Amino acid sequence: MKKRLSNLIGWFVYGWVGVILVTDVLRWVLWNTVGLPLHLVVREDTLLSLLSLGIGLIGNNTFKEFFPVVVSVWVVCGLINYVLVGRARFFPWRKVDQ
């Protein structure tokens, strides 16, 4: 059970950053191919609140605001994994020694 929870916590930040990148690529593709802004498809404030995980430090969808929050969440997940399995697991594709 601890190993599965450790895997989930370890991969969480990478999945979150992946979703952020997919929405930015989708925004770019919609605008450059069709000329359709993303806020016509999905409400911008709803999308931003989902991507920012409800963290109030992020006001815009910019790298300058997301980067410190992503690093902070990554470190917190590493600390949780350190307490849980004895390793921070910043790179979750490496095996847990049990």
Phi and psi restraints in degrees (range 20) as a CNS / XPLOR table:
assign (resid 1 and name C) (resid 2 and name N)
       (resid 2 and name CA) (resid 2 and name C) 1.0 -65.0 20.0 2
assign (resid 2 and name N) (resid 2 and name CA)
       (resid 2 and name C) (resid 3 and name N) 1.0 -36.1 20.0 2
assign (resid 2 and name C) (resid 3 and name N)
       (resid 3 and name CA) (resid 3 and name C) 1.0 -66.6 20.0 2
assign (resid 3 and name N) (resid 3 and name CA)
       (resid 3 and name C) (resid 4 and name N) 1.0 -41.5 20.0 2
assign (resid 3 and name C) (resid 4 and name N)
       (resid 4 and name CA) (resid 4 and name C) 1.0 -66.7 20.0 2
assign (resid 4 and name N) (resid 4 and name CA)
       (resid 4 and name C) (resid 5 and name N) 1.0 -41.7 20.0 2
assign (resid 4 and name C) (resid 5 and name N)
       (resid 5 and name CA) (resid 5 and name C) 1.0 -65.1 20.0 2
assign (resid 5 and name N) (resid 5 and name CA)
       (resid 5 and name C) (resid 6 and name N) 1.0 -37.6 20.0 2
assign (resid 5 and name C) (resid 6 and name N)
       (resid 6 and name CA) (resid 6 and name C) 1.0 -63.9 20.0 2
assign (resid 6 and name N) (resid 6 and name CA)
       (resid 6 and name C) (resid 7 and name N) 1.0 -40.0 20.0 2
assign (resid 6 and name C) (resid 7 and name N)
       (resid 7 and name CA) (resid 7 and name C) 1.0 -62.7 20.0 2
assign (resid 7 and name N) (resid 7 and name CA)
       (resid 7 and name C) (resid 8 and name N) 1.0 -44.6 20.0 2
assign (resid 7 and name C) (resid 8 and name N)
       (resid 8 and name CA) (resid 8 and name C) 1.0 -61.5 20.0 2
assign (resid 8 and name N) (resid 8 and name CA)
       (resid 8 and name C) (resid 9 and name N) 1.0 -46.6 20.0 2
assign (resid 8 and name C) (resid 9 and name N)
       (resid 9 and name CA) (resid 9 and name C) 1.0 -66.7 20.0 2
assign (resid 9 and name N) (resid 9 and name CA)
       (resid 9 and name C) (resid 10 and name N) 1.0 -39.1 20.0 2
assign (resid 9 and name C) (resid 10 and name N)
       (resid 10 and name CA) (resid 10 and name C) 1.0 -65.6 20.0 2
assign (resid 10 and name N) (resid 10 and name CA)
       (resid 10 and name C) (resid 11 and name N) 1.0 -38.7 20.0 2
assign (resid 10 and name C) (resid 11 and name N)
       (resid 11 and name CA) (resid 11 and name C) 1.0 -86.7 20.0 2
assign (resid 11 and name N) (resid 11 and name CA)
       (resid 11 and name C) (resid 12 and name N) 1.0 -11.7 20.0 2
assign (resid 11 and name C) (resid 12 and name N)
       (resid 12 and name CA) (resid 12 and name C) 1.0 -56.3 20.0 2
assign (resid 12 and name N) (resid 12 and name CA)
       (resid 12 and name C) (resid 13 and name N) 1.0 -49.1 20.0 2
assign (resid 12 and name C) (resid 13 and name N)
       (resid 13 and name CA) (resid 13 and name C) 1.0 -65.4 20.0 2
assign (resid 13 and name N) (resid 13 and name CA)
       (resid 13 and name C) (resid 14 and name N) 1.0 -39.8 20.0 2
assign (resid 13 and name C) (resid 14 and name N)
       (resid 14 and name CA) (resid 14 and name C) 1.0 -65.5 20.0 2
assign (resid 14 and name N) (resid 14 and name CA)
       (resid 14 and name C) (resid 15 and name N) 1.0 -38.5 20.0 2
assign (resid 14 and name C) (resid 15 and name N)
       (resid 15 and name CA) (resid 15 and name C) 1.0 -65.8 20.0 2
assign (resid 15 and name N) (resid 15 and name CA)
       (resid 15 and name C) (resid 16 and name N) 1.0 -40.7 20.0 2
assign (resid 15 and name C) (resid 16 and name N)
       (resid 16 and name CA) (resid 16 and name C) 1.0 -64.1 20.0 2
assign (resid 16 and name N) (resid 16 and name CA)
       (resid 16 and name C) (resid 17 and name N) 1.0 -45.7 20.0 2
assign (resid 16 and name C) (resid 17 and name N)
       (resid 17 and name CA) (resid 17 and name C) 1.0 -64.5 20.0 2
assign (resid 17 and name N) (resid 17 and name CA)
       (resid 17 and name C) (resid 18 and name N) 1.0 -36.4 20.0 2
assign (resid 17 and name C) (resid 18 and name N)
       (resid 18 and name CA) (resid 18 and name C) 1.0 -61.4 20.0 2
assign (resid 18 and name N) (resid 18 and name CA)
       (resid 18 and name C) (resid 19 and name N) 1.0 -42.4 20.0 2
assign (resid 18 and name C) (resid 19 and name N)
       (resid 19 and name CA) (resid 19 and name C) 1.0 -65.1 20.0 2
assign (resid 19 and name N) (resid 19 and name CA)
       (resid 19 and name C) (resid 20 and name N) 1.0 -40.1 20.0 2
assign (resid 19 and name C) (resid 20 and name N)
       (resid 20 and name CA) (resid 20 and name C) 1.0 -61.6 20.0 2
assign (resid 20 and name N) (resid 20 and name CA)
       (resid 20 and name C) (resid 21 and name N) 1.0 -44.4 20.0 2
assign (resid 20 and name C) (resid 21 and name N)
       (resid 21 and name CA) (resid 21 and name C) 1.0 -65.7 20.0 2
assign (resid 21 and name N) (resid 21 and name CA)
       (resid 21 and name C) (resid 22 and name N) 1.0 -40.4 20.0 2
assign (resid 21 and name C) (resid 22 and name N)
       (resid 22 and name CA) (resid 22 and name C) 1.0 -63.0 20.0 2
assign (resid 22 and name N) (resid 22 and name CA)
       (resid 22 and name C) (resid 23 and name N) 1.0 -42.2 20.0 2
assign (resid 22 and name C) (resid 23 and name N)
       (resid 23 and name CA) (resid 23 and name C) 1.0 -68.4 20.0 2
assign (resid 23 and name N) (resid 23 and name CA)
       (resid 23 and name C) (resid 24 and name N) 1.0 -35.0 20.0 2
assign (resid 23 and name C) (resid 24 and name N)
       (resid 24 and name CA) (resid 24 and name C) 1.0 -68.1 20.0 2
assign (resid 24 and name N) (resid 24 and name CA)
       (resid 24 and name C) (resid 25 and name N) 1.0 -40.0 20.0 2
assign (resid 24 and name C) (resid 25 and name N)
       (resid 25 and name CA) (resid 25 and name C) 1.0 -65.5 20.0 2
assign (resid 25 and name N) (resid 25 and name CA)
       (resid 25 and name C) (resid 26 and name N) 1.0 -42.3 20.0 2
assign (resid 25 and name C) (resid 26 and name N)
       (resid 26 and name CA) (resid 26 and name C) 1.0 -61.1 20.0 2
assign (resid 26 and name N) (resid 26 and name CA)
       (resid 26 and name C) (resid 27 and name N) 1.0 -42.5 20.0 2
assign (resid 26 and name C) (resid 27 and name N)
       (resid 27 and name CA) (resid 27 and name C) 1.0 -60.2 20.0 2
assign (resid 27 and name N) (resid 27 and name CA)
       (resid 27 and name C) (resid 28 and name N) 1.0 -44.7 20.0 2
assign (resid 27 and name C) (resid 28 and name N)
       (resid 28 and name CA) (resid 28 and name C) 1.0 -65.9 20.0 2
assign (resid 28 and name N) (resid 28 and name CA)
       (resid 28 and name C) (resid 29 and name N) 1.0 -44.7 20.0 2
assign (resid 28 and name C) (resid 29 and name N)
       (resid 29 and name CA) (resid 29 and name C) 1.0 -64.7 20.0 2
assign (resid 29 and name N) (resid 29 and name CA)
       (resid 29 and name C) (resid 30 and name N) 1.0 -45.4 20.0 2
assign (resid 29 and name C) (resid 30 and name N)
       (resid 30 and name CA) (resid 30 and name C) 1.0 -61.4 20.0 2
assign (resid 30 and name N) (resid 30 and name CA)
       (resid 30 and name C) (resid 31 and name N) 1.0 -40.1 20.0 2
assign (resid 30 and name C) (resid 31 and name N)
       (resid 31 and name CA) (resid 31 and name C) 1.0 -73.0 20.0 2
assign (resid 31 and name N) (resid 31 and name CA)
       (resid 31 and name C) (resid 32 and name N) 1.0 -42.3 20.0 2
assign (resid 31 and name C) (resid 32 and name N)
       (resid 32 and name CA) (resid 32 and name C) 1.0 -82.0 20.0 2
assign (resid 32 and name N) (resid 32 and name CA)
       (resid 32 and name C) (resid 33 and name N) 1.0 -24.0 20.0 2
assign (resid 32 and name C) (resid 33 and name N)
       (resid 33 and name CA) (resid 33 and name C) 1.0 -95.9 20.0 2
assign (resid 33 and name N) (resid 33 and name CA)
       (resid 33 and name C) (resid 34 and name N) 1.0 -45.0 20.0 2
assign (resid 33 and name C) (resid 34 and name N)
       (resid 34 and name CA) (resid 34 and name C) 1.0 -107.1 20.0 2
assign (resid 34 and name N) (resid 34 and name CA)
       (resid 34 and name C) (resid 35 and name N) 1.0 -20.6 20.0 2
assign (resid 34 and name C) (resid 35 and name N)
       (resid 35 and name CA) (resid 35 and name C) 1.0 78.5 20.0 2
assign (resid 35 and name N) (resid 35 and name CA)
       (resid 35 and name C) (resid 36 and name N) 1.0 21.4 20.0 2
assign (resid 35 and name C) (resid 36 and name N)
       (resid 36 and name CA) (resid 36 and name C) 1.0 -100.8 20.0 2
assign (resid 36 and name N) (resid 36 and name CA)
       (resid 36 and name C) (resid 37 and name N) 1.0 118.7 20.0 2
assign (resid 36 and name C) (resid 37 and name N)
       (resid 37 and name CA) (resid 37 and name C) 1.0 -72.0 20.0 2
assign (resid 37 and name N) (resid 37 and name CA)
       (resid 37 and name C) (resid 38 and name N) 1.0 147.6 20.0 2
assign (resid 37 and name C) (resid 38 and name N)
       (resid 38 and name CA) (resid 38 and name C) 1.0 -63.7 20.0 2
assign (resid 38 and name N) (resid 38 and name CA)
       (resid 38 and name C) (resid 39 and name N) 1.0 -28.3 20.0 2
assign (resid 38 and name C) (resid 39 and name N)
       (resid 39 and name CA) (resid 39 and name C) 1.0 -69.1 20.0 2
assign (resid 39 and name N) (resid 39 and name CA)
       (resid 39 and name C) (resid 40 and name N) 1.0 -11.6 20.0 2
assign (resid 39 and name C) (resid 40 and name N)
       (resid 40 and name CA) (resid 40 and name C) 1.0 -80.6 20.0 2
assign (resid 40 and name N) (resid 40 and name CA)
       (resid 40 and name C) (resid 41 and name N) 1.0 -23.8 20.0 2
assign (resid 40 and name C) (resid 41 and name N)
       (resid 41 and name CA) (resid 41 and name C) 1.0 -89.3 20.0 2
assign (resid 41 and name N) (resid 41 and name CA)
       (resid 41 and name C) (resid 42 and name N) 1.0 -46.7 20.0 2
assign (resid 41 and name C) (resid 42 and name N)
       (resid 42 and name CA) (resid 42 and name C) 1.0 -131.8 20.0 2
assign (resid 42 and name N) (resid 42 and name CA)
       (resid 42 and name C) (resid 43 and name N) 1.0 138.2 20.0 2
assign (resid 42 and name C) (resid 43 and name N)
       (resid 43 and name CA) (resid 43 and name C) 1.0 -61.0 20.0 2
assign (resid 43 and name N) (resid 43 and name CA)
       (resid 43 and name C) (resid 44 and name N) 1.0 130.1 20.0 2
assign (resid 43 and name C) (resid 44 and name N)
       (resid 44 and name CA) (resid 44 and name C) 1.0 -63.5 20.0 2
assign (resid 44 and name N) (resid 44 and name CA)
       (resid 44 and name C) (resid 45 and name N) 1.0 -39.2 20.0 2
assign (resid 44 and name C) (resid 45 and name N)
       (resid 45 and name CA) (resid 45 and name C) 1.0 -69.8 20.0 2
assign (resid 45 and name N) (resid 45 and name CA)
       (resid 45 and name C) (resid 46 and name N) 1.0 -33.4 20.0 2
assign (resid 45 and name C) (resid 46 and name N)
       (resid 46 and name CA) (resid 46 and name C) 1.0 -67.5 20.0 2
assign (resid 46 and name N) (resid 46 and name CA)
       (resid 46 and name C) (resid 47 and name N) 1.0 -44.0 20.0 2
assign (resid 46 and name C) (resid 47 and name N)
       (resid 47 and name CA) (resid 47 and name C) 1.0 -63.4 20.0 2
assign (resid 47 and name N) (resid 47 and name CA)
       (resid 47 and name C) (resid 48 and name N) 1.0 -44.4 20.0 2
assign (resid 47 and name C) (resid 48 and name N)
       (resid 48 and name CA) (resid 48 and name C) 1.0 -65.4 20.0 2
assign (resid 48 and name N) (resid 48 and name CA)
       (resid 48 and name C) (resid 49 and name N) 1.0 -38.7 20.0 2
assign (resid 48 and name C) (resid 49 and name N)
       (resid 49 and name CA) (resid 49 and name C) 1.0 -68.2 20.0 2
assign (resid 49 and name N) (resid 49 and name CA)
       (resid 49 and name C) (resid 50 and name N) 1.0 -32.8 20.0 2
assign (resid 49 and name C) (resid 50 and name N)
       (resid 50 and name CA) (resid 50 and name C) 1.0 -70.4 20.0 2
assign (resid 50 and name N) (resid 50 and name CA)
       (resid 50 and name C) (resid 51 and name N) 1.0 -43.8 20.0 2
assign (resid 50 and name C) (resid 51 and name N)
       (resid 51 and name CA) (resid 51 and name C) 1.0 -70.3 20.0 2
assign (resid 51 and name N) (resid 51 and name CA)
       (resid 51 and name C) (resid 52 and name N) 1.0 -30.9 20.0 2
assign (resid 51 and name C) (resid 52 and name N)
       (resid 52 and name CA) (resid 52 and name C) 1.0 -87.4 20.0 2
assign (resid 52 and name N) (resid 52 and name CA)
       (resid 52 and name C) (resid 53 and name N) 1.0 1.9 20.0 2
assign (resid 52 and name C) (resid 53 and name N)
       (resid 53 and name CA) (resid 53 and name C) 1.0 57.6 20.0 2
assign (resid 53 and name N) (resid 53 and name CA)
       (resid 53 and name C) (resid 54 and name N) 1.0 26.2 20.0 2
assign (resid 53 and name C) (resid 54 and name N)
       (resid 54 and name CA) (resid 54 and name C) 1.0 77.7 20.0 2
assign (resid 54 and name N) (resid 54 and name CA)
       (resid 54 and name C) (resid 55 and name N) 1.0 9.4 20.0 2
assign (resid 54 and name C) (resid 55 and name N)
       (resid 55 and name CA) (resid 55 and name C) 1.0 -79.1 20.0 2
assign (resid 55 and name N) (resid 55 and name CA)
       (resid 55 and name C) (resid 56 and name N) 1.0 123.3 20.0 2
assign (resid 55 and name C) (resid 56 and name N)
       (resid 56 and name CA) (resid 56 and name C) 1.0 -74.3 20.0 2
assign (resid 56 and name N) (resid 56 and name CA)
       (resid 56 and name C) (resid 57 and name N) 1.0 -4.6 20.0 2
assign (resid 56 and name C) (resid 57 and name N)
       (resid 57 and name CA) (resid 57 and name C) 1.0 -74.7 20.0 2
assign (resid 57 and name N) (resid 57 and name CA)
       (resid 57 and name C) (resid 58 and name N) 1.0 -18.2 20.0 2
assign (resid 57 and name C) (resid 58 and name N)
       (resid 58 and name CA) (resid 58 and name C) 1.0 -98.3 20.0 2
assign (resid 58 and name N) (resid 58 and name CA)
       (resid 58 and name C) (resid 59 and name N) 1.0 114.7 20.0 2
assign (resid 58 and name C) (resid 59 and name N)
       (resid 59 and name CA) (resid 59 and name C) 1.0 -102.8 20.0 2
assign (resid 59 and name N) (resid 59 and name CA)
       (resid 59 and name C) (resid 60 and name N) 1.0 -31.9 20.0 2
assign (resid 59 and name C) (resid 60 and name N)
       (resid 60 and name CA) (resid 60 and name C) 1.0 -127.7 20.0 2
assign (resid 60 and name N) (resid 60 and name CA)
       (resid 60 and name C) (resid 61 and name N) 1.0 164.8 20.0 2
assign (resid 60 and name C) (resid 61 and name N)
       (resid 61 and name CA) (resid 61 and name C) 1.0 -88.9 20.0 2
assign (resid 61 and name N) (resid 61 and name CA)
       (resid 61 and name C) (resid 62 and name N) 1.0 70.6 20.0 2
assign (resid 61 and name C) (resid 62 and name N)
       (resid 62 and name CA) (resid 62 and name C) 1.0 -123.0 20.0 2
assign (resid 62 and name N) (resid 62 and name CA)
       (resid 62 and name C) (resid 63 and name N) 1.0 153.8 20.0 2
assign (resid 62 and name C) (resid 63 and name N)
       (resid 63 and name CA) (resid 63 and name C) 1.0 -61.5 20.0 2
assign (resid 63 and name N) (resid 63 and name CA)
       (resid 63 and name C) (resid 64 and name N) 1.0 -37.9 20.0 2
assign (resid 63 and name C) (resid 64 and name N)
       (resid 64 and name CA) (resid 64 and name C) 1.0 -61.8 20.0 2
assign (resid 64 and name N) (resid 64 and name CA)
       (resid 64 and name C) (resid 65 and name N) 1.0 -31.9 20.0 2
assign (resid 64 and name C) (resid 65 and name N)
       (resid 65 and name CA) (resid 65 and name C) 1.0 -90.8 20.0 2
assign (resid 65 and name N) (resid 65 and name CA)
       (resid 65 and name C) (resid 66 and name N) 1.0 -32.7 20.0 2
assign (resid 65 and name C) (resid 66 and name N)
       (resid 66 and name CA) (resid 66 and name C) 1.0 -78.0 20.0 2
assign (resid 66 and name N) (resid 66 and name CA)
       (resid 66 and name C) (resid 67 and name N) 1.0 -36.1 20.0 2
assign (resid 66 and name C) (resid 67 and name N)
       (resid 67 and name CA) (resid 67 and name C) 1.0 -57.5 20.0 2
assign (resid 67 and name N) (resid 67 and name CA)
       (resid 67 and name C) (resid 68 and name N) 1.0 -50.9 20.0 2
assign (resid 67 and name C) (resid 68 and name N)
       (resid 68 and name CA) (resid 68 and name C) 1.0 -62.7 20.0 2
assign (resid 68 and name N) (resid 68 and name CA)
       (resid 68 and name C) (resid 69 and name N) 1.0 -33.6 20.0 2
assign (resid 68 and name C) (resid 69 and name N)
       (resid 69 and name CA) (resid 69 and name C) 1.0 -71.1 20.0 2
assign (resid 69 and name N) (resid 69 and name CA)
       (resid 69 and name C) (resid 70 and name N) 1.0 -41.3 20.0 2
assign (resid 69 and name C) (resid 70 and name N)
       (resid 70 and name CA) (resid 70 and name C) 1.0 -62.2 20.0 2
assign (resid 70 and name N) (resid 70 and name CA)
       (resid 70 and name C) (resid 71 and name N) 1.0 -44.2 20.0 2
assign (resid 70 and name C) (resid 71 and name N)
       (resid 71 and name CA) (resid 71 and name C) 1.0 -64.3 20.0 2
assign (resid 71 and name N) (resid 71 and name CA)
       (resid 71 and name C) (resid 72 and name N) 1.0 -40.9 20.0 2
assign (resid 71 and name C) (resid 72 and name N)
       (resid 72 and name CA) (resid 72 and name C) 1.0 -63.3 20.0 2
assign (resid 72 and name N) (resid 72 and name CA)
       (resid 72 and name C) (resid 73 and name N) 1.0 -45.2 20.0 2
assign (resid 72 and name C) (resid 73 and name N)
       (resid 73 and name CA) (resid 73 and name C) 1.0 -64.7 20.0 2
assign (resid 73 and name N) (resid 73 and name CA)
       (resid 73 and name C) (resid 74 and name N) 1.0 -37.8 20.0 2
assign (resid 73 and name C) (resid 74 and name N)
       (resid 74 and name CA) (resid 74 and name C) 1.0 -62.8 20.0 2
assign (resid 74 and name N) (resid 74 and name CA)
       (resid 74 and name C) (resid 75 and name N) 1.0 -43.1 20.0 2
assign (resid 74 and name C) (resid 75 and name N)
       (resid 75 and name CA) (resid 75 and name C) 1.0 -67.5 20.0 2
assign (resid 75 and name N) (resid 75 and name CA)
       (resid 75 and name C) (resid 76 and name N) 1.0 -42.1 20.0 2
assign (resid 75 and name C) (resid 76 and name N)
       (resid 76 and name CA) (resid 76 and name C) 1.0 -62.2 20.0 2
assign (resid 76 and name N) (resid 76 and name CA)
       (resid 76 and name C) (resid 77 and name N) 1.0 -43.4 20.0 2
assign (resid 76 and name C) (resid 77 and name N)
       (resid 77 and name CA) (resid 77 and name C) 1.0 -63.6 20.0 2
assign (resid 77 and name N) (resid 77 and name CA)
       (resid 77 and name C) (resid 78 and name N) 1.0 -36.5 20.0 2
assign (resid 77 and name C) (resid 78 and name N)
       (resid 78 and name CA) (resid 78 and name C) 1.0 -64.2 20.0 2
assign (resid 78 and name N) (resid 78 and name CA)
       (resid 78 and name C) (resid 79 and name N) 1.0 -40.7 20.0 2
assign (resid 78 and name C) (resid 79 and name N)
       (resid 79 and name CA) (resid 79 and name C) 1.0 -66.3 20.0 2
assign (resid 79 and name N) (resid 79 and name CA)
       (resid 79 and name C) (resid 80 and name N) 1.0 -39.9 20.0 2
assign (resid 79 and name C) (resid 80 and name N)
       (resid 80 and name CA) (resid 80 and name C) 1.0 -62.4 20.0 2
assign (resid 80 and name N) (resid 80 and name CA)
       (resid 80 and name C) (resid 81 and name N) 1.0 -43.4 20.0 2
assign (resid 80 and name C) (resid 81 and name N)
       (resid 81 and name CA) (resid 81 and name C) 1.0 -65.7 20.0 2
assign (resid 81 and name N) (resid 81 and name CA)
       (resid 81 and name C) (resid 82 and name N) 1.0 -35.0 20.0 2
assign (resid 81 and name C) (resid 82 and name N)
       (resid 82 and name CA) (resid 82 and name C) 1.0 -63.2 20.0 2
assign (resid 82 and name N) (resid 82 and name CA)
       (resid 82 and name C) (resid 83 and name N) 1.0 -42.0 20.0 2
assign (resid 82 and name C) (resid 83 and name N)
       (resid 83 and name CA) (resid 83 and name C) 1.0 -69.5 20.0 2
assign (resid 83 and name N) (resid 83 and name CA)
       (resid 83 and name C) (resid 84 and name N) 1.0 -36.9 20.0 2
assign (resid 83 and name C) (resid 84 and name N)
       (resid 84 and name CA) (resid 84 and name C) 1.0 -74.6 20.0 2
assign (resid 84 and name N) (resid 84 and name CA)
       (resid 84 and name C) (resid 85 and name N) 1.0 -50.0 20.0 2
assign (resid 84 and name C) (resid 85 and name N)
       (resid 85 and name CA) (resid 85 and name C) 1.0 -121.4 20.0 2
assign (resid 85 and name N) (resid 85 and name CA)
       (resid 85 and name C) (resid 86 and name N) 1.0 -0.6 20.0 2
assign (resid 85 and name C) (resid 86 and name N)
       (resid 86 and name CA) (resid 86 and name C) 1.0 90.2 20.0 2
assign (resid 86 and name N) (resid 86 and name CA)
       (resid 86 and name C) (resid 87 and name N) 1.0 1.3 20.0 2
assign (resid 86 and name C) (resid 87 and name N)
       (resid 87 and name CA) (resid 87 and name C) 1.0 -136.2 20.0 2
assign (resid 87 and name N) (resid 87 and name CA)
       (resid 87 and name C) (resid 88 and name N) 1.0 146.9 20.0 2
assign (resid 87 and name C) (resid 88 and name N)
       (resid 88 and name CA) (resid 88 and name C) 1.0 -71.9 20.0 2
assign (resid 88 and name N) (resid 88 and name CA)
       (resid 88 and name C) (resid 89 and name N) 1.0 -31.6 20.0 2
assign (resid 88 and name C) (resid 89 and name N)
       (resid 89 and name CA) (resid 89 and name C) 1.0 54.3 20.0 2
assign (resid 89 and name N) (resid 89 and name CA)
       (resid 89 and name C) (resid 90 and name N) 1.0 53.1 20.0 2
assign (resid 89 and name C) (resid 90 and name N)
       (resid 90 and name CA) (resid 90 and name C) 1.0 -67.7 20.0 2
assign (resid 90 and name N) (resid 90 and name CA)
       (resid 90 and name C) (resid 91 and name N) 1.0 -23.9 20.0 2
assign (resid 90 and name C) (resid 91 and name N)
       (resid 91 and name CA) (resid 91 and name C) 1.0 -117.2 20.0 2
assign (resid 91 and name N) (resid 91 and name CA)
       (resid 91 and name C) (resid 92 and name N) 1.0 92.5 20.0 2
assign (resid 91 and name C) (resid 92 and name N)
       (resid 92 and name CA) (resid 92 and name C) 1.0 -70.9 20.0 2
assign (resid 92 and name N) (resid 92 and name CA)
       (resid 92 and name C) (resid 93 and name N) 1.0 -10.1 20.0 2
assign (resid 92 and name C) (resid 93 and name N)
       (resid 93 and name CA) (resid 93 and name C) 1.0 -76.9 20.0 2
assign (resid 93 and name N) (resid 93 and name CA)
       (resid 93 and name C) (resid 94 and name N) 1.0 -8.0 20.0 2
assign (resid 93 and name C) (resid 94 and name N)
       (resid 94 and name CA) (resid 94 and name C) 1.0 -84.9 20.0 2
assign (resid 94 and name N) (resid 94 and name CA)
       (resid 94 and name C) (resid 95 and name N) 1.0 145.6 20.0 2
assign (resid 94 and name C) (resid 95 and name N)
       (resid 95 and name CA) (resid 95 and name C) 1.0 -70.4 20.0 2
assign (resid 95 and name N) (resid 95 and name CA)
       (resid 95 and name C) (resid 96 and name N) 1.0 150.7 20.0 2
assign (resid 95 and name C) (resid 96 and name N)
       (resid 96 and name CA) (resid 96 and name C) 1.0 -88.5 20.0 2
assign (resid 96 and name N) (resid 96 and name CA)
       (resid 96 and name C) (resid 97 and name N) 1.0 127.2 20.0 2
assign (resid 96 and name C) (resid 97 and name N)
       (resid 97 and name CA) (resid 97 and name C) 1.0 -78.6 20.0 2
assign (resid 97 and name N) (resid 97 and name CA)
       (resid 97 and name C) (resid 98 and name N) 1.0 117.0 20.0 2
